[in-house]
Amino acid sequence: MRMRASGALIMALLFCVPQSPAGAFELFGRKFFERDGQAEQEETIGEPWNYVVDFALPEGTDDLSKTLKGASTLWADREKPASGAAGLIVKARGDYSRLLNTLYGQARYGGSISITIDGREASDIQIDATLANPATVRVAIDPGPLFHFGEAAIVNPAPPAERRRDRVDDPAKEGFASGEVARSGTILAAGRLAVEAWRQQGHAKAEIIERRVTAAHDTRTVDAVLTVEPGRRACYGPLTVSGTERMDPDFVARQTGLVAGREYDPDDLERARERLSKLDVFRSARIEEAEEIGADCSLPLSLTVQERLPRRFGVGGTYSTLDGLGLQAYWMHRNLFGRAERLRFEGQVSGLGNTFDPAELTYRVGVTFLKPGVFTPDTDFQASVFGDREVLERYTRTGVSAEAGFRHEFTREFSGSLFVNGGFARFDDDFGTRNFTTVGLAGTVTYDSRDNPADATSGYFAELTAEPFYEMEYGNLAARMMLEGRAYYDFGSDGRYVVAGRAKIGSLAGAPIEETPPDKLFFAGGGGSVRGYAYRNIGVETPNGVAGGRSLMEASAELRTRITDSIGLVGFVDAGAVGAESYPDFSENVRVGVGAGLRYLTPLGPIRLDVAVPLDRQSGDPSVAFYVGIGQAF
């Protein structure tokens, strides 16, 4: 028999349709018209049963047809056989409810669905019936008219929020308003928003206690009235921690930032989960609220964690035709003293392939110690010591450096750091062999609202870095500053067409070029700068060759297109200039590189392959350059 919605529908928690033996359907999180024992499994064991399926909808419903096909398992599995004739029947019966719910989701409440197998309605076929192999399946759908909201109301809505962070979108702006298309999902979303508005103002147990929904077919309208019960205002009660093995449970509780007596806010719980995840100690961390609020407004919380193994190691690599092969490896202990202290030893070498002479390779070894949760749950202490040798076209550096300081997250997007640093290095370049000893500060302020740092499709990134330092060999007091901004715009809101832009400006004041450590000067060129040019090959022309400059300007633009769910293409243009003066005077030669790239998208980030060509090739630059890495270029 056909499944059809007809007549005026009076619903509480559901839109009611005549019962069909085809099976149950689900709406608003509940199943209706499910017979005892009806939960037949589609994985019925049987011989492979082939079938061909045809979808039939009225003309002019192409978009709706695509949506309905996406909800149908008959259509999704059409290229593989069912598990016996019984499996095909079960699959067809299940499609009744799936397709009906999809029609409701598209505000179609007067449609009908017919699914036939070899000309017989699937709902009328006995489960042990004999079918042709292959069987002929036809899905005929009359979607019916589009329904709009007559009345759309929230009873007992939350008052306007006083704090901006407590504001929740108005359901009316999300389509829950008179005259708007009456999709079932809109009603569900309106209920969630109405509850969340109360929860954001401290009412942890707010809930929808009644959904009164009436659909009238004669006027093609739906009246929906949702009643909210906010419950009592809550504050945080005691937090109990379970599941710890090596971790200090008191420290774990402190790191959540949830303070007993403070007003309940669901954003605090989400922030607590982020803090626990950032520790990189737990495989899972689950915060649960008590069922009831106490007489003193307290809401007890329980945190259950599962720890990871404390030790971890990893390896990685990069390759470009200019820089050769680079290899990295590290060993880390992520819970040294029971409070997520992290000790990491790492080493890397690059230039392999271009040479195998140890004196010509670039390498770096060192150790980093991180102690989270000092002063506040959002403040970390970090100290590191590194020794390295860097062999570049412009100079060779051999030295040791150390730093110690703090990082603090003010909000999810806004963070800062302040470090004391110092080091000794010997440089061999066009100015000869020189030694430099420096001591100074490094302060950074960062704003990051990107949706995914490894593959951003929306948001912004801005970072300001200031590094005042004193160089002892020449007695110069200097300062190095850098400002970088990135922006991302998604044309389709689904990540398929994204425009990304990056701009960077830098300045060094207080010391002449010949009395400044070359690694404090500015260079451009390479995979993270101006692609197509040799690494750090863009600088200031001097009688002795190319040297680093005291000012920098860079800009990049990319158009990212996702061809499939796992393959993407990128077109890009990079530009950069380095100046001799502390501030750009815009007289520098701007070097431009253009190219294209292939992206293989993985859960860890895209694997990147870029090909770039320099438009103003200089001595030492390639005619074409290839870059391989993980993550977008910026």
C-alpha positions in Angstrom: 0.0 0.0 0.0 1.1 3.6 -0.5 2.1 5.8 2.4 0.3 9.0 2.3 -0.3 12.0 4.6 -3.8 13.4 4.5 -6.2 15.5 6.5 -5.6 18.0 9.3 -2.8 16.7 11.5 -2.8 17.4 15.3 0.6 16.6 16.7 2.3 16.7 20.0 6.0 15.8 19.4 5.2 14.4 15.9 3.5 14.9 12.6 1.0 12.0 12.5 0.4 10.1 9.3 -1.8 7.0 8.8 -0.1 3.8 9.9 1.5 1.7 7.2 2.8 -1.8 7.5 5.8 -0.5 5.7 7.4 0.2 9.1 8.0 2.8 11.7 9.1 6.3 11.1 11.0 8.7 13.4 10.5 12.3 14.0 11.6 14.6 16.9 13.8 11.7 18.2 10.9 9.2 18.6 9.7 6.2 16.7 6.0 5.7 15.9 3.9 2.9 14.5 6.6 0.3 15.2 5.1 -3.1 15.7 6.5 -5.5 18.3 9.4 -7.3 16.8 9.4 -5.1 13.7 13.0 -4.1 14.0 14.0 -6.4 11.3 17.7 -6.3 10.5 18.7 -5.4 6.9 21.8 -7.6 7.4 19.6 -10.7 6.9 21.9 -13.4 5.8 21.0 -14.8 2.3 22.3 -15.2 -1.2 23.2 -12.0 -3.1 20.0 -10.5 -4.5 20.5 -8.0 -7.3 18.0 -5.3 -8.2 17.6 -2.2 -10.4 15.9 0.8 -8.9 14.1 3.7 -10.6 13.1 7.0 -8.9 10.0 8.7 -10.2 9.1 12.3 -9.2 7.1 15.0 -10.9 8.9 17.3 -13.3 10.6 20.4 -11.8 11.6 18.7 -8.6 15.3 18.0 -9.4 16.7 19.4 -6.2 14.1 17.5 -4.1 14.8 14.4 -6.1 18.5 14.6 -5.2 17.7 15.0 -1.5 15.3 12.1 -1.5 17.8 9.9 -3.3 20.4 10.8 -0.7 18.0 9.5 2.0 17.2 6.2 0.3 19.2 3.1 1.1 17.8 1.5 -2.0 19.4 4.1 -4.1 22.6 4.3 -2.1 23.2 0.6 -2.3 21.9 0.1 -5.9 25.3 -1.1 -7.1 25.6 -3.9 -4.6 23.2 -6.8 -4.1 20.9 -7.1 -1.1 21.3 -10.0 1.4 18.7 -12.3 -0.1 15.1 -11.5 -1.1 14.2 -10.9 2.5 17.0 -8.3 2.8 15.7 -6.4 -0.2 12.2 -6.3 1.2 13.5 -5.1 4.6 15.6 -2.4 2.8 12.5 -1.2 0.8 10.3 -1.1 3.9 12.9 1.0 5.8 12.9 3.5 2.9 9.3 4.4 3.6 10.1 6.1 6.9 13.4 7.6 5.7 11.7 9.2 2.7 8.8 10.4 4.7 11.0 12.1 7.2 12.9 13.6 4.4 9.7 15.0 2.9 8.9 16.5 6.3 12.3 18.0 6.5 11.5 19.8 3.2 8.1 21.0 4.5 6.1 18.5 2.4 3.4 17.1 4.6 0.8 16.1 2.0 2.9 13.8 -0.2 2.7 10.1 -0.9 5.3 7.4 -1.3 5.0 4.1 -3.2 7.8 1.5 -3.3 7.1 -1.5 -5.5 9.2 -4.6 -6.1 8.3 -6.4 -9.3 5.1 -4.4 -9.4 4.0 -5.2 -5.9 3.9 -2.7 -3.0 6.8 -3.5 -0.7 4.6 -3.0 2.4 2.3 -5.8 1.2 4.9 -8.4 0.4 5.5 -11.2 2.9 9.0 -11.3 4.2 9.5 -14.9 2.8 8.1 -14.0 -0.6 9.8 -15.1 -3.8 11.3 -12.3 -5.9 12.9 -12.1 -9.3 16.7 -12.0 -9.3 17.4 -9.3 -10.4 14.3 -7.6 -9.0 12.8 -4.4 -10.4 12.3 -1.7 -7.8 10.4 1.5 -8.5 10.1 4.4 -6.0 7.3 6.8 -7.0 7.0 9.9 -4.8 4.4 12.7 -5.1 6.0 15.3 -2.7 2.8 17.3 -2.4 2.6 21.0 -1.8 5.0 23.1 0.3 3.8 24.1 3.7 4.5 27.4 5.5 4.2 28.4 9.2 0.9 29.9 10.1 1.8 30.4 13.8 5.3 29.9 15.1 5.7 30.7 18.8 7.9 30.0 21.9 6.0 30.1 25.2 8.1 31.3 28.1 11.2 32.4 26.1 14.4 33.5 27.8 14.8 37.2 28.5 17.4 39.1 26.5 20.9 38.2 27.6 22.8 40.9 29.4 26.3 39.5 28.4 27.2 39.2 24.7 28.7 35.7 25.1 25.3 34.5 26.5 23.4 35.6 23.4 21.7 32.9 21.3 20.3 33.2 17.8 16.7 34.2 17.6 14.6 31.2 16.3 12.8 33.6 14.0 16.0 34.5 12.3 16.5 30.7 11.7 13.2 30.5 9.9 10.8 29.8 12.8 8.4 32.6 11.9 5.0 33.1 10.3 5.1 32.8 6.6 8.4 30.9 6.5 8.8 27.4 5.0 7.7 25.0 7.8 10.5 22.4 7.7 10.5 19.9 10.5 14.1 20.6 11.2 13.3 24.3 11.7 11.0 23.3 14.6 13.6 21.1 16.1 16.2 23.8 15.8 13.9 26.4 17.3 13.4 24.1 20.4 17.1 23.7 20.8 17.7 27.5 20.6 14.9 28.2 23.0 16.4 25.8 25.5 20.0 27.0 24.9 18.9 30.6 25.6 17.9 29.6 29.1 20.9 27.5 29.6 23.2 30.3 28.7 21.6 32.3 31.5 22.3 29.6 34.1 19.2 27.4 33.8 21.0 24.1 33.4 17.8 21.9 33.3 15.8 23.9 30.8 13.7 21.8 28.5 10.8 21.7 26.1 7.8 20.3 27.9 5.3 20.6 25.1 5.4 20.7 21.3 2.0 21.5 20.0 2.1 21.3 16.2 -0.9 21.4 13.9 -0.8 20.9 10.1 -3.8 22.0 8.1 -3.9 20.7 4.5 -6.6 23.0 3.3 -4.5 26.1 4.0 -1.1 24.3 3.6 0.0 25.8 6.9 1.6 24.5 10.1 1.0 26.0 13.5 3.9 25.2 16.0 3.9 26.3 19.6 6.8 25.2 21.8 6.6 25.6 25.6 9.8 25.9 27.6 10.2 25.1 31.3 13.5 26.8 32.3 13.8 25.2 35.8 15.8 26.7 38.5 19.0 28.7 38.1 22.1 26.6 38.8 25.6 27.1 40.0 28.5 24.7 39.9 28.7 22.2 42.7 31.6 19.9 43.6 33.5 18.3 40.8 34.5 14.7 41.3 37.3 13.1 39.1 37.6 9.4 38.3 39.7 7.3 36.0 43.0 8.9 36.8 46.0 6.6 37.0 49.2 8.7 36.8 47.5 12.2 36.8 46.9 14.2 40.0 43.0 14.3 40.2 43.1 17.7 42.1 45.2 19.1 39.3 42.8 17.7 36.7 39.8 19.3 38.5 41.7 22.6 38.6 42.5 22.6 34.9 38.8 22.5 34.0 38.5 26.0 35.3 35.1 25.2 36.8 34.8 26.9 40.2 32.2 25.8 42.8 29.6 28.5 43.4 30.0 30.2 40.0 26.9 30.5 37.8 26.4 27.6 35.4 27.3 28.3 31.8 27.4 25.6 29.1 30.3 27.6 27.5 32.4 26.9 30.6 31.9 23.2 30.2 33.0 23.3 26.5 36.0 25.4 27.5 36.8 22.8 30.2 36.8 20.0 27.6 39.1 22.1 25.4 41.6 22.6 28.3 41.6 18.9 29.1 42.2 18.0 25.5 45.0 20.5 25.2 46.9 18.6 28.0 47.3 15.8 25.5 47.2 13.3 28.3 43.7 11.9 28.0 42.3 9.5 25.4 38.8 10.6 26.5 37.4 13.1 29.1 33.6 13.2 29.8 31.9 15.8 32.0 28.4 14.8 33.3 25.9 16.9 35.1 23.9 15.6 38.1 20.2 14.9 37.4 18.9 17.5 39.8 19.9 20.9 41.1 20.5 21.0 44.8 18.5 23.2 47.3 21.5 25.6 47.4 21.4 25.9 43.6 24.5 23.7 43.3 24.8 21.3 40.4 27.3 18.5 41.1 29.6 17.5 38.2 31.5 14.4 37.5 34.5 14.1 35.2 35.6 10.7 33.9 38.9 10.4 32.1 41.0 7.7 30.4 44.7 8.4 30.2 47.0 7.8 27.3 50.3 6.1 27.5 52.8 8.6 28.9 55.5 8.1 26.2 55.2 8.9 22.6 57.5 9.2 19.6 57.1 10.4 16.0 58.8 10.9 12.7 58.1 13.1 9.8 59.6 14.5 6.6 59.4 17.2 3.9 60.8 17.5 0.4 61.4 20.2 -2.1 63.5 20.3 -5.2 65.4 23.3 -3.7 65.9 22.2 -0.1 66.1 18.4 -0.6 64.8 15.9 1.8 64.2 16.8 5.5 63.7 14.3 8.3 62.4 14.9 11.8 62.0 12.7 14.8 61.0 13.2 18.5 60.5 11.4 21.8 58.2 12.8 24.4 57.0 12.1 27.9 53.7 13.8 28.3 53.1 13.3 32.0 56.4 13.6 33.7 55.4 14.4 37.3 51.6 13.7 37.3 50.5 17.2 36.2 50.9 16.8 32.4 54.4 18.1 32.4 55.8 17.5 29.0 59.5 16.7 28.1 60.3 16.5 24.5 63.6 15.6 22.8 63.7 16.3 19.0 66.1 16.3 16.1 65.9 17.1 12.5 68.2 17.2 9.5 67.6 18.7 6.0 69.4 19.0 2.8 69.7 15.3 2.2 69.9 14.5 -1.5 71.5 17.8 -2.3 74.6 16.6 -0.4 75.6 13.9 2.1 78.5 15.8 3.5 77.7 16.3 7.3 79.4 19.7 7.1 76.9 20.8 4.4 73.7 19.6 6.1 71.4 21.6 8.2 70.5 20.0 11.5 68.9 20.9 14.8 68.7 19.1 18.1 67.3 20.1 21.5 64.9 19.6 24.4 61.8 21.4 25.5 60.0 21.3 28.8 56.4 22.4 29.2 54.5 22.8 32.4 50.8 23.6 31.9 48.5 25.2 34.4 50.9 27.6 36.2 49.2 30.5 37.9 45.9 29.8 36.0 44.6 26.8 34.0 45.3 28.8 30.8 48.9 29.7 31.6 51.8 27.5 30.5 55.5 27.7 31.4 58.0 26.6 28.7 61.8 26.3 28.5 64.0 25.0 25.8 67.6 24.6 24.7 68.6 24.0 21.1 71.9 23.5 19.2 71.8 23.8 15.5 73.8 24.3 12.3 72.0 26.0 9.4 73.6 25.9 6.0 72.0 28.3 3.6 73.0 29.9 0.3 73.5 33.2 2.1 75.2 32.1 5.3 76.1 29.2 7.5 75.1 29.4 11.2 76.4 27.3 14.0 75.1 28.1 17.5 73.2 27.3 20.6 70.1 29.1 21.9 67.8 29.0 25.0 64.6 30.5 26.0 62.1 30.4 28.9 58.8 32.1 29.4 55.0 31.9 29.6 52.1 31.5 27.2 48.6 32.5 28.2 45.2 32.1 26.5 42.9 35.0 27.3 40.1 33.6 25.3 39.6 30.9 22.7 40.8 33.2 20.0 43.2 35.6 21.8 46.5 34.5 23.3 49.9 35.9 24.1 53.4 34.9 25.2 56.5 36.5 26.7 59.9 34.8 26.7 63.5 35.6 27.8 66.0 34.3 25.3 69.6 34.3 24.5 72.2 32.6 22.4 75.6 32.4 20.8 76.2 31.8 17.1 79.0 31.9 14.6 78.1 33.0 11.1 80.1 32.5 7.9 78.8 34.7 5.0 79.9 37.4 2.6 81.0 39.6 5.5 83.4 36.9 6.7 83.3 34.9 9.9 81.6 36.7 12.8 80.4 35.8 16.3 77.3 37.2 17.9 76.0 36.9 21.4 72.5 38.1 22.1 70.1 38.4 25.0 66.6 39.7 24.8 62.8 39.3 25.0 60.2 37.9 22.6 56.6 38.9 23.0 53.8 37.7 20.8 50.1 38.5 20.7 47.9 36.3 18.5 44.3 36.3 17.4 43.1 33.2 15.7 39.5 32.5 14.7 40.2 30.0 11.9 37.8 27.0 11.8 40.8 24.6 11.2 44.4 25.8 11.4 45.6 23.0 9.1 42.9 23.6 6.4 41.1 26.8 7.2 38.0 27.7 5.2 36.8 30.7 7.3 38.1 33.0 10.0 41.0 35.2 10.6 44.6 35.0 11.9 46.6 37.9 13.1 49.9 37.9 15.0 52.2 40.7 16.2 55.7 39.8 17.4 58.2 42.1 19.1 61.8 41.1 19.9 64.0 43.7 21.6 67.5 42.3 22.1 71.0 43.4 23.0 74.0 42.1 20.9 77.1 42.0 23.0 79.9 41.7 20.4 79.1 45.0 18.8 77.2 46.6 21.7 74.0 47.2 19.7 70.5 47.5 21.2 68.0 46.6 18.6 64.4 45.5 18.1 62.8 43.2 15.5 59.0 43.4 14.8 56.7 41.4 12.6 53.0 41.7 11.8 51.2 39.0 9.9 47.5 38.6 8.9 45.6 35.9 7.2 41.9 35.8 6.0 39.7 33.1 4.5 36.4 33.3 2.7 34.3 30.4 1.8 32.1 31.1 -1.3 29.8 28.2 -0.8 29.8 27.7 3.0 30.8 24.1 2.4 34.5 24.4 1.9 34.5 23.7 -1.8 35.6 27.2 -3.0 37.8 29.1 -0.6 39.8 32.3 -1.2 42.7 32.7 1.2 45.0 35.7 1.6 48.1 36.4 3.6 50.1 39.6 4.3 53.3 40.1 6.3 55.4 43.1 7.2 58.5 43.2 9.2 61.0 45.8 10.6 64.4 45.8 12.3 65.6 49.0 14.0 68.7 49.9 16.0 71.6 48.2 14.3 73.2 48.3 10.8 73.0 45.2 8.6 76.7 44.3 9.0 76.5 44.4 12.8 73.3 42.3 13.0 73.1 38.5 13.3 72.0 37.4 9.8 69.2 35.3 11.3 67.7 38.5 12.8 67.6 40.1 9.4 64.8 39.5 6.9 65.0 37.2 3.9 62.2 36.0 1.6 61.8 33.1 -0.7 60.9 29.4 -0.3 57.9 27.2 0.6 56.6 29.3 3.5 57.3 32.7 1.8 57.5 33.4 -1.9 57.2 30.0 -3.7 59.3 29.6 -6.8 62.4 31.3 -5.4 65.2 29.6 -3.6 64.9 29.5 0.2 66.0 32.9 1.6 67.3 34.0 -1.8 65.4 37.3 -1.8 67.3 40.0 0.2 69.3 43.2 -0.2 71.9 43.5 -3.0 75.3 44.5 -1.6 78.8 44.6 -3.2 79.5 41.3 -1.4 76.3 39.6 -2.7 72.8 39.2 -1.3 72.4 40.0 2.4 69.4 40.1 4.7 67.4 43.3 5.0 65.9 45.4 7.8 62.4 45.4 6.3 60.1 42.9 4.8 56.9 42.8 2.8 55.1 39.6 1.7 51.7 38.8 0.3 50.0 35.6 -0.9 46.7 34.8 -2.4 45.2 31.3 -3.1 42.0 30.0 -4.7 41.3 26.6 -3.3 38.8 24.3 -5.0 37.7 20.9 -3.6 37.1 18.6 -6.6 36.1 15.6 -4.5 35.9 14.8 -0.8 39.6 13.9 -0.8 41.1 15.8 -3.8 41.6 19.6 -4.0 43.3 22.0 -6.4 44.9 25.3 -5.6 46.1 28.2 -7.7 48.3 30.8 -6.1 50.4 33.9 -6.4 53.1 35.0 -3.9 55.0 38.3 -3.8 57.8 39.6 -1.5 60.3 42.3 -1.1 63.2 43.0 1.3 64.6 46.5 2.0 67.8 47.8 3.4 66.1 50.4 5.6 64.1 49.8 8.8 60.8 50.7 7.1 59.7 49.8 3.6 60.0 52.7 1.2 58.3 50.7 -1.6 61.3 51.1 -3.9 62.4 47.5 -3.4 62.2 45.0 -6.3 59.1 42.9 -5.7 59.6 39.3 -6.6 56.5 37.4 -7.7 56.0 33.6 -8.0 52.9 31.9 -9.4 51.9 28.3 -9.4 49.3 25.6 -8.8 49.0 22.8 -6.3 47.3 19.5 -5.6 45.8 18.6 -2.2 45.0 15.2 -0.9 42.7 15.7 2.1 43.2 13.6 5.2 41.8 13.9 8.8 45.2 15.2 9.9 45.2 17.9 7.2 45.8 18.1 3.5 49.0 16.6 2.0 50.3 19.4 -0.2 52.1 19.3 -3.5 52.9 22.7 -5.0 54.6 23.7 -8.3 55.8 27.3 -8.6 57.6 29.4 -11.2 59.5 32.6 -10.4 58.5 35.5 -12.6 61.7 37.5 -11.9 64.3 34.7 -11.6 67.7 35.7 -10.1 71.0 33.9 -9.7 70.4 30.8 -7.5 66.7 30.6 -8.3 65.3 27.5 -10.1 63.2 27.7 -13.3 60.5 25.7 -11.5 60.2 24.5 -7.9 58.2 21.7 -6.2 57.1 21.7 -2.6 55.6 18.8 -0.5 54.3 19.1 3.0 51.3 18.6 5.3 48.8 21.3 5.8 47.9 24.3 3.6 50.7 26.7 2.8 49.1 29.2 5.2 
